[in-house]
């Protein structure tokens, strides 16, 4: 056995500095607690993936040929929160859908007008609205109206959909973040 020090292979990247502040979901809890804990974990994971990225890299399409950027993802997730919880579940259509129109359905990813900081603030505000809506819901069985079908959609179904969206897009954000500055995390 050699006395030479071992080093990690070159392909390991530095980890995010702030991940220690994120709260892991509990190992035991009721259905609502587990669903909401995982949703918060994924929201915070997404925020960590965006934190500290050089400003000039946030709107870049860093994984060609994909048209994804961290700026586009934050805009998309803002719209997802608004569409599923505020509009479909709570029935609040008082504001137009952020970063979407029937004439320009991909503007969340493709038309990155405004700054990342503005988009991130809009996402944080929409997450707060979503938290309020969920806190006011009497149970996971409470329903809104699914816009495409006109049928009831339960809060449980909406939360599972949001978890799937965040998990999927956190994977995209992993690749974008690593390309932006080499940082990784889980």
C-alpha positions in Angstrom: 0.0 0.0 0.0 1.3 3.4 -1.0 1.9 6.2 1.5 0.8 8.7 -1.2 -2.2 10.8 -0.2 -5.3 10.0 -2.1 -7.3 12.7 -3.8 -10.9 12.7 -5.1 -11.2 12.2 -8.9 -11.3 15.3 -10.9 -15.0 15.0 -11.8 -16.2 15.8 -8.3 -17.4 19.4 -8.0 -17.5 21.8 -5.1 -20.8 21.6 -3.1 -23.1 24.5 -2.3 -22.1 26.4 0.8 -25.6 27.0 2.2 -27.1 23.5 2.0 -26.5 22.9 5.7 -29.3 25.4 6.5 -31.9 23.5 4.6 -34.3 21.3 6.7 -34.6 17.7 5.8 -38.2 16.3 5.7 -39.1 14.3 8.8 -38.9 10.5 8.8 -42.3 10.2 10.4 -45.4 12.3 10.1 -48.9 12.4 8.8 -49.6 12.6 5.1 -50.0 16.4 5.1 -46.8 17.0 7.1 -44.8 14.7 4.8 -46.1 16.2 1.6 -45.5 19.8 2.7 -42.1 19.0 4.2 -41.0 17.5 0.9 -42.4 20.4 -1.1 -40.5 22.9 1.2 -37.4 20.8 0.9 -37.6 21.0 -2.9 -38.4 24.7 -3.0 -35.4 25.4 -0.8 -33.3 23.1 -2.9 -34.2 25.1 -6.0 -33.3 28.3 -4.2 -29.9 26.9 -3.2 -29.3 25.9 -6.8 -29.8 29.5 -7.9 -27.9 31.1 -5.0 -24.5 32.6 -5.7 -24.5 31.9 -9.4 -22.7 34.7 -11.3 -25.4 37.1 -12.6 -24.3 36.8 -16.2 -24.8 33.1 -16.1 -28.4 32.9 -14.7 -30.0 33.6 -18.1 -27.6 31.6 -20.2 -28.6 28.4 -21.9 -25.8 26.3 -20.4 -26.7 22.8 -21.6 -27.1 23.0 -25.4 -29.3 22.2 -27.3 -31.7 22.7 -24.3 -33.4 26.1 -24.0 -33.3 25.9 -20.2 -31.7 28.5 -18.0 -32.0 29.1 -14.2 -33.8 32.3 -15.0 -36.3 30.4 -17.2 -36.8 27.8 -14.5 -37.6 30.3 -11.8 -40.1 32.0 -14.1 -41.6 28.6 -14.9 -41.9 27.5 -11.3 -43.6 30.8 -10.4 -46.2 30.1 -13.0 -46.6 26.5 -11.9 -47.2 27.6 -8.3 -49.7 30.2 -9.4 -51.5 28.0 -11.9 -51.9 24.9 -9.6 -52.6 26.4 -6.2 -53.9 29.9 -6.8 -55.9 29.5 -10.0 -57.0 25.8 -10.1 -57.2 25.0 -6.4 -58.2 28.3 -4.9 -60.1 29.6 -7.9 -58.4 33.0 -7.8 -58.1 34.3 -11.3 -57.7 37.9 -10.3 -54.3 38.2 -12.0 -53.2 36.9 -15.4 -50.9 33.9 -15.3 -47.3 35.0 -14.9 -45.0 34.3 -17.8 -47.6 32.7 -19.9 -50.2 33.5 -22.6 -52.0 31.4 -25.2 -50.2 33.4 -27.9 -46.8 32.9 -26.2 -46.9 29.7 -24.1 -43.2 29.3 -23.8 -42.3 32.8 -22.7 -41.3 31.5 -19.2 -38.3 29.8 -20.7 -37.7 31.8 -23.9 -38.4 35.4 -23.3 -36.3 36.3 -20.3 -37.3 40.0 -20.0 -36.7 41.6 -16.6 -33.9 40.6 -14.3 -33.4 37.3 -12.5 -33.7 39.1 -9.2 -37.2 40.4 -10.2 -38.2 36.9 -11.3 -36.8 35.3 -8.1 -38.7 37.9 -6.0 -41.9 37.0 -7.9 -41.3 33.3 -7.2 -40.7 33.9 -3.5 -44.0 36.0 -3.4 -45.9 33.3 -5.2 -44.6 30.6 -2.9 -45.8 32.7 0.1 -49.3 32.9 -1.6 -49.2 29.1 -2.1 -48.3 28.5 1.5 -51.2 30.7 2.6 -53.6 28.8 0.4 -52.5 25.4 1.6 -52.6 26.6 5.3 -56.2 27.7 4.8 -57.3 24.5 3.2 -59.3 22.3 5.6 -57.8 19.0 4.4 -55.9 17.3 1.6 -59.4 16.2 0.2 -60.4 19.8 -0.3 -61.0 20.5 -4.0 -60.6 23.2 -6.7 -61.6 22.9 -10.3 -59.2 21.4 -12.9 -59.3 24.0 -15.7 -58.7 21.5 -18.6 -61.5 19.1 -17.5 -63.8 21.1 -15.3 -63.6 18.3 -12.8 -62.6 18.6 -9.1 -58.9 18.4 -8.3 -57.9 17.7 -4.7 -55.2 19.5 -2.8 -53.5 16.2 -2.4 -53.2 15.8 -6.2 -52.0 19.4 -6.6 -49.3 18.9 -4.0 -48.1 15.7 -5.6 -48.0 17.5 -9.0 -45.9 20.3 -7.5 -43.5 17.8 -5.9 -43.1 16.2 -9.3 -42.5 19.6 -11.0 -39.9 20.6 -8.5 -38.1 17.3 -8.5 -37.9 17.3 -12.3 -36.7 20.9 -12.5 -34.3 20.5 -9.6 -32.6 17.9 -11.8 -32.4 20.4 -14.6 -31.1 23.0 -12.2 -28.4 20.6 -11.1 -27.0 20.5 -14.6 -27.3 24.2 -15.2 -25.7 25.1 -11.8 -22.8 22.8 -12.4 -22.2 24.3 -15.8 -22.5 27.8 -14.5 -19.8 27.6 -11.7 -19.1 23.9 -11.0 -21.1 23.7 -7.7 -23.3 20.7 -7.0 -25.5 19.5 -4.2 -28.6 17.4 -3.6 
